[in-house]
Amino acid sequence: MGELQAGWYPDPHDQAAEVYWTGTQWDGRRAKLSSAQPPSPATGEKPNKKRVWLIAGLILGAVIISQIVWTCASYRPYEKECRDAGVRHGLQGQQLEQMVESCERLREQGYK
């Protein structure tokens, strides 16, 4: 079982107060909570829902952006057309790949 980190924790005897844990013992300090300040989260409590959604949204956004970048970087509009032409001419392997690259470069430069 994990040990509690030093910090303020809800007072088990008074919901409107917190007590301080030094990391090894309760030191006797108590602090009353103002009505505007919720209790500090203690280790092991459930995280704030807004924070969880924010983190999930950031991760999802990063995944979507990386997918868009990867798709744009690997977009080869003439690859299929050039590959089909090479196969029709009996090219295979490295020769086919070289021909496809040359064909795509020419297409991108405006040659038909």
C-alpha positions, -999 to +999 in steps of 0.1 A: +000+000+000+013+035-009+023+060+017+006+094+019+026+123+007+031+153+029+003+178+026-031+189+038-059+163+041-095+165+051-100+163+088-120+131+096-136+148+126-145+182+109-156+184+073-149+222+073-112+217+082-080+201+070-051+186+090-014+185+079+005+152+074+043+156+073+048+124+054+055+105+086+030+118+112+001+142+118+017+174+131-013+189+148-018+218+125-054+224+114-069+249+090-105+258+086-117+258+050-134+289+037-168+283+021-154+292-014-125+267-011-132+230-016-110+205+004-076+198-012-076+164-030-058+138-010-037+111-027-059+083-040-090+104-045-108+105-079-094+132-102-114+162-113-137+153-143-129+185-161-092+177-159-097+141-172-117+154-201-091+180-209-063+154-209-084+130-230-092+159-255-055+168-258-045+132-264-073+128-290-063+161-307-027+150-309-037+117-324-059+134-350-032+160-359-005+134-362-028+113-385-034+144-407+003+152-409+012+116-417-016+114-444-004+147-460+032+137-459+025+103-475+000+116-501+011+104-536-017+112-560-001+096-591+013+064-574-014+040-585-015+053-621+023+051-624+025+017-607-001+003-630+018+015-660+050-001-647+033-034-641+019-033-676+054-029-690+066-060-669+086-041-643+090-056-608+108-049-575+134-022-575+129-013-612+092-008-606+098+014-575+123+036-594+099+040-623+071+049-600+092+076-583+103+090-616+068+089-630+054+107-599+081+135-601+073+141-638+035+142-631+040+167-603+060+188-627+031+189-651+041+162-676+015+137-688 
